[in-house]
Amino acid sequence: MRELGLLEEFLKLPHEEIHEMVAVINGITLTIADLSHVPAKCKFIAMMPQWHFLNFLAEKAREYPDFKLLMETTATELVESDGRMTGVRAQSGGGELVVNADLVVAADGRYSEMRKQAGFEVMELAAPIDVLWMRFSFRPGDPHATGGRIYPGHILAMLNRGDYWQCASVVPKGGYEKLRAAGIKAFQEEIVKVAPFLQGRMNEIDDWEKIKLLTVLVNRLRQWARPGLLCIGDAAHAMSPIGGVGINLAIQDAVATANLLAGPLRQGAPSLVELQAVQRRREWPTKMTQRLQVAAQNNIMAPILAGTTRPSGLAFPMRMLKRFPVLRRIPARLVGIGFRPEHVAGFLRQAA
């Protein structure tokens, strides 16, 4: 946003600023990540409703005469000619339409229909957890820090959204049906056990319809591109919710795509080699992030959920974070910036 000259206006949108990430582990409060030292203009994570962010981007994009946004329109089928993707068929309220394009960018998420139709090979990685999303009202006297609450058998992530808590209860893969069978009251009791200050708010999740299951997937494509088609973001690599870094990688993919393909697109349809340059640029940070996420899932989260961790005290890595605060800069860097940050190319900044 800063490199596009939009930062000041962007930060006027409703948002919460996270300067550190805190966890309560077996009753011990610990700062996990300190963002005050990240090498960035804004040394915090800005949390805002997705619709504010997307509406802001759309508003700024409309300033370009050739930009066109089709709302309530679903891409249904790839259009192919002589072995090259040349556009998509889509369905809108006005009926079917065809959008012709020198390049189709599939950014339609982890269940990408475009990826499926193109026949890309998906490499599945370990994902032994699922997540149950829910929300609770924020009340005076509540703690303010975004972070997690961890006890043997329980992991609850809590995001401070200003006037409410967005919470994620981590469960073993396939554990949702077992929870439902035990009943909503038993689930409410488990939440209160992990976060006692939420006592009195269980009526806010008195129905399973108020709790949304996120089936965790960790995967990536072996090849991200075919002639005329490029997958980025979750369509190219579904991330675990650990660290909340999926949005980071998706935006970095988009910036790298613009940097690498803006020039070729001015000459017409990019070649397959030019499209593959995006994967060469973004595959390494994707792999490294996924490796860390899978390691955290298998070696930290799975034992906690199985109740096989120490019933009290802190594990060795957490003791090191508590004893040596400088180490908190490492997870802050990984969560806030990642392995390979992208910067808007100079010629694109001028165009913006």
Secondary structure, 3 states (H helix, E strand, C coil): CCCCCCHHHHCCCCCEEECEEEEEECCEEEEEEEHHHCCCCCCCEEECCHHHHHHHHHHHHCCCCCCCCCCCCEEEEEEEECCEEEEEEEEECCEEEEEECCCEEECCCCCCHHHHHHCCCEEECCCCEEEEEEEEECCCCCCCCCEEEEECCEEEEEEECCCEEEEEEEEECCHHHHHHHHCHHHHHHHHHHHCHHHCCCHHHHCCHHHCEEECCCCEEECCCEECCEEECHHHCEECCCHHHCHHHHHHHHHHHHHHHHHHHHHCCCCCHHHHHHHHHHHHHHHHHHHHHHHHHHHHHHHHHHHCCCCCCCCCHHHHHHHHCHHHHHHHHHHHHCCCCCCCCCHHHHHHC
